[in-house]
Amino acid sequence: MRAYLALEDGTVFQGEAFGSDVAHSGEVVFNTGMTGYQKILTDPSYCGQIVVLTYPLIGNYGTNNDDFESKKPWVRGFVVKELCDYPSNWRSVMKLDEFCRKYGIPGLTGIDTRALTRRLRNYGTMRGIIASGEQDPEKLVKAAQGAPSISGQDLVRAVSTRQVEVWGEGPTRVVVVDFGAKSNILRSLVRRNCTVYLVPAWTTGEEILSYQPDGVVLSNGPGDPKDVMYAVETVRQLIGKVPIMGICLGHQILALALGGDTYKLKFGHRGSNHPVRDCETGRVYITSQNHGFAVEEKSLPESEVVVSHRNLNDGTVEGLRHLKLPVFSVQFHPEGAPGPMDSGYLFDHFMNMLA
């Protein structure tokens, strides 16, 4: 079946459909990872987005029951150059096409993903719509132009847990504020002998402290950090009362709580091969990233906060450390393991901070 991806600037790509026969709009972004498409599909940080993969052949190892980063996929659409119809992997239980059909994800294959990626790099991420069947391209473009912006939506409320979940049985008590937490963050803490309390994003500071946590983790999540100012206020209530670690969106929320500012990147950082330098040691780490917003360095209070990590591609802030309090954050995903375990030391640093 024929399928289309229409962008708000009037560009239309035509290819073949796979997955679910539905029309979805969203922010069109690209990811440069060569593997890990199932983790991308199930990462809550991609809520509200149509994801384009730059690696040309996708689906060759199928999907399985283990590589979920949340209970279900969150992407609005999936765009690939070539879809593999005959996956080969001992863990595979379902083709990518079947997986997308099961979870209501429209897919597009057979287009020039290099041309699409170059357009997004040159002009920035755009609103778009993906649809299959007989369509009027002009109407699709108008629909894309009428789609909501990624800012102005509280996407965190869509992906956050509604009830408190408990992971592990260790002696160290850690509260994870769920802005869209990836499951491997929770597993990484459980492996370090923690009892993890996963709480909704709108949980107040008083409620979080009632768990008597040894530390608090602010998780990753989707959208604009300025759309979750209730979370910023919660973090302000926690600073100075308990050790804090922020990851991705949690890093941005922490920066806002400390008096800093954030801004939207032109096309964001999404992939598993982003080089980041530790400003204190000089060591470079290969990191997994997925974000469209960044912390404005000049806005940070110099007397309280120092930049701990920096992106080597564009110089953006990749980490913060408070000079007086046990508080730090990183923009990348230490649980993402692209190196394969390059930045897992940050969880160990957090545990040492608690001790």
C-alpha positions in Angstrom: 0.0 0.0 0.0 1.2 3.5 -0.8 2.1 5.8 2.1 3.1 9.4 2.6 5.0 11.6 5.0 4.1 15.3 4.6 6.1 18.1 6.3 4.8 21.5 7.3 7.2 23.2 4.8 5.3 21.5 1.9 7.7 18.6 1.3 6.0 15.3 0.7 7.8 11.9 0.6 6.0 8.9 -1.0 6.8 5.3 -0.2 5.3 2.0 0.9 3.2 1.5 4.1 3.9 -0.9 6.9 2.5 -1.3 10.4 -0.8 0.2 11.3 -3.2 1.7 8.7 -3.8 5.0 10.6 -2.8 8.6 10.1 -0.7 10.3 12.9 0.9 13.7 13.2 3.9 14.6 15.3 7.3 16.3 15.4 9.5 14.6 12.7 13.0 13.8 14.1 15.9 11.6 13.1 18.0 9.1 15.1 21.5 8.1 14.0 21.7 4.7 15.8 22.6 1.6 13.8 20.7 -0.7 16.2 18.2 -0.5 19.0 15.0 0.3 17.1 12.8 -1.6 19.5 14.2 0.5 22.4 13.5 3.6 20.4 9.9 2.6 19.7 9.3 1.9 23.4 11.2 4.9 24.9 8.6 7.3 26.4 10.9 10.3 25.4 9.7 9.8 21.8 6.1 10.5 22.7 4.6 12.9 20.2 7.3 12.3 17.6 7.6 10.6 14.2 11.0 9.0 14.1 13.2 8.7 11.0 16.1 6.2 11.2 19.3 7.1 9.3 20.6 3.6 9.2 19.2 2.1 6.0 18.2 -1.5 6.9 15.9 -1.8 9.8 14.1 -4.9 11.2 16.7 -7.5 10.4 16.7 -8.9 14.0 12.9 -8.6 14.5 11.4 -7.7 17.9 11.3 -9.6 21.2 9.8 -9.6 24.6 12.8 -8.3 26.5 13.9 -5.1 24.8 11.1 -2.9 26.0 12.0 0.4 27.7 8.4 0.8 28.9 5.1 -1.1 28.9 4.3 -0.1 25.3 5.6 1.9 22.3 5.1 5.7 22.3 6.3 6.9 18.8 3.7 8.5 16.5 5.2 7.0 13.4 8.3 5.2 12.1 10.2 5.9 8.8 12.9 3.7 7.4 14.8 3.3 4.1 14.4 -0.4 3.8 12.3 -2.7 5.9 13.5 -6.3 6.5 10.7 -8.8 6.0 12.8 -11.8 7.0 14.4 -11.2 10.4 16.9 -13.6 11.8 17.7 -13.7 15.5 17.2 -16.4 18.1 15.3 -13.9 20.4 12.9 -12.7 17.6 9.2 -13.4 18.2 7.7 -10.9 15.8 8.5 -8.9 12.6 8.9 -5.2 12.9 5.9 -4.8 10.6 3.7 -7.0 12.9 5.0 -5.2 16.0 4.0 -1.8 14.6 0.6 -3.1 13.4 -0.1 -4.6 16.9 0.7 -1.3 18.7 -1.0 1.1 16.2 2.2 2.6 14.7 2.0 3.8 11.1 5.2 3.1 9.1 6.8 4.3 5.9 9.5 2.6 4.0 11.2 3.0 0.6 11.9 6.7 0.7 15.2 8.6 0.6 15.9 8.9 4.3 19.2 10.7 3.6 17.3 13.5 1.8 14.8 13.7 4.6 17.5 13.8 7.3 19.4 16.6 5.4 16.2 18.6 5.3 15.7 18.3 9.0 19.3 19.1 9.7 19.3 22.2 7.4 15.9 23.6 8.5 15.3 22.0 11.8 12.7 19.5 13.1 9.2 20.0 11.7 5.7 19.0 12.3 4.6 16.3 9.9 1.9 13.7 9.2 2.2 10.1 8.1 -0.7 8.4 6.3 -1.3 5.5 4.0 -3.7 4.7 1.1 -5.0 7.2 -1.4 -4.2 10.7 -0.1 -4.2 14.3 -1.3 -0.7 15.5 -0.7 -1.8 19.1 -0.4 -4.3 18.2 2.3 -1.7 16.3 4.2 0.6 19.3 4.1 -2.2 21.5 5.6 -2.8 18.8 8.2 0.9 18.9 9.1 0.8 22.7 9.4 -2.2 22.4 11.7 -0.6 19.8 14.0 0.3 20.9 17.5 3.9 22.0 18.3 6.0 19.8 20.6 6.1 22.8 23.0 2.8 23.7 24.7 1.9 20.0 25.3 2.3 18.4 28.7 3.4 15.0 27.2 4.8 13.9 30.5 1.3 13.4 31.9 0.6 11.0 29.0 3.6 8.7 29.8 4.1 8.9 33.6 2.9 6.1 35.8 -0.4 6.7 37.5 0.4 4.6 40.6 3.5 4.1 42.7 5.5 1.1 41.6 8.2 -0.6 43.7 11.2 -2.3 42.1 13.8 -4.3 44.0 14.3 -5.1 47.7 17.7 -3.5 48.6 18.6 -1.5 51.7 19.0 1.8 49.8 15.8 3.7 49.2 15.6 5.7 46.0 12.6 7.6 44.6 12.5 7.9 40.8 10.2 10.7 39.6 8.7 9.3 36.5 8.7 11.9 33.7 8.8 9.0 31.2 11.5 6.8 32.8 13.2 4.1 30.7 13.1 0.7 32.4 16.8 0.3 32.3 17.2 3.3 34.7 15.2 1.3 37.3 17.1 -1.9 36.5 20.4 -0.1 36.9 19.4 1.0 40.4 18.1 -2.4 41.4 21.4 -4.0 40.3 23.0 -1.6 42.8 21.0 -3.0 45.7 18.3 -0.4 45.8 14.6 -0.4 46.6 13.2 1.9 43.9 9.9 3.8 44.3 8.7 5.0 40.9 6.3 7.8 41.6 4.1 9.9 39.2 5.6 13.1 37.7 3.1 15.3 39.7 4.1 13.9 43.1 4.9 16.8 45.5 8.1 17.3 47.3 6.5 16.6 50.6 5.1 13.2 49.3 8.5 12.3 47.9 10.2 13.0 51.2 7.6 10.9 53.0 9.3 7.8 51.6 12.4 8.8 53.5 14.6 8.3 50.4 18.3 8.1 50.6 18.3 9.8 47.1 16.0 11.0 44.3 16.4 10.4 40.5 14.7 12.7 38.1 14.1 10.6 35.0 14.1 11.2 31.3 10.9 12.1 29.4 9.3 13.8 26.4 8.7 17.4 25.4 9.6 20.8 26.5 10.8 21.1 30.2 9.0 24.4 30.5 5.7 22.6 30.0 6.2 20.8 33.4 6.8 23.7 35.7 5.0 21.8 38.5 7.9 19.4 38.4 10.4 22.3 38.6 8.7 23.5 41.7 8.8 20.0 43.2 12.6 19.8 42.6 13.0 23.2 44.3 11.4 21.7 47.3 13.9 18.8 47.3 17.2 20.6 46.7 19.3 20.7 49.8 17.1 18.0 51.6 18.1 14.9 49.7 20.8 13.9 47.1 19.5 14.3 43.5 20.5 12.8 40.2 18.9 14.1 37.0 18.8 12.3 33.6 17.9 14.0 30.2 14.6 15.8 30.9 15.4 15.5 34.6 18.6 17.3 33.9 16.7 20.2 32.2 14.1 20.4 35.0 16.9 20.5 37.6 18.6 23.3 35.7 15.3 25.3 35.7 14.9 24.6 39.4 18.4 26.0 40.0 17.5 29.2 38.3 18.8 28.4 34.8 17.1 28.4 31.4 16.5 26.0 28.5 16.1 26.4 24.8 15.0 24.3 21.8 17.8 22.8 19.6 17.6 23.0 15.8 17.3 19.3 15.3 18.2 17.8 18.6 20.5 14.9 19.6 19.2 11.4 19.0 21.4 8.4 18.6 23.9 6.1 20.3 27.2 7.6 19.2 27.4 11.1 20.6 30.8 12.0 22.1 30.8 13.8 25.5 33.8 15.0 27.5 34.0 14.9 31.3 35.3 18.4 32.0 37.0 17.3 35.2 38.9 14.3 34.0 39.1 15.1 30.2 37.9 11.6 29.4 35.5 11.2 26.4 32.5 8.9 26.5 30.3 7.6 23.7 26.8 8.3 24.9 23.2 7.5 24.0 21.0 10.6 23.6 17.4 11.6 22.8 16.5 15.2 23.4 15.4 18.3 21.5 16.0 20.9 24.3 19.2 21.9 26.0 20.4 24.0 29.0 21.5 27.6 28.4 24.9 27.7 30.0 25.0 31.5 30.5 21.8 31.3 32.6 23.3 29.1 35.3 24.3 30.6 38.6 28.1 30.5 38.6 28.5 30.6 42.3 26.4 27.4 42.7 26.6 25.3 39.6 29.4 24.1 37.3 29.2 22.4 33.9 30.5 18.9 34.4 30.1 17.4 30.9 30.2 19.0 27.4 29.0 17.7 24.0 32.0 17.5 21.6 29.8 17.9 18.4 28.3 21.3 19.3 29.6 22.3 22.7 26.2 22.2 24.4 25.9 21.5 28.2 25.8 17.7 28.9 26.0 17.7 32.6 25.8 19.9 35.8 27.2 19.6 39.3 26.2 21.7 42.3 29.3 23.1 44.1 27.9 22.8 47.6 25.1 20.2 47.6 25.0 16.5 46.5 23.2 17.3 43.3 24.2 16.5 39.7 22.7 15.7 36.3 23.5 14.6 32.8 21.8 15.2 29.5 22.7 11.8 28.1 21.5 8.4 29.1 23.9 6.6 31.5 21.7 3.5 31.3 21.8 3.5 27.5 25.0 1.4 27.3 26.2 2.3 23.8 29.9 2.2 24.8 28.7 -0.5 25.9 29.0 0.5 29.6 30.9 3.8 29.2 28.8 6.0 31.4 27.3 3.5 33.9 29.8 4.9 36.4 27.4 7.8 37.0 25.1 5.4 38.8 28.0 4.3 41.0 28.8 8.0 41.6 25.2 8.5 42.7 25.4 5.5 45.1 28.7 6.8 46.6 27.0 10.1 47.1 24.2 8.4 49.0 26.7 6.5 51.2 
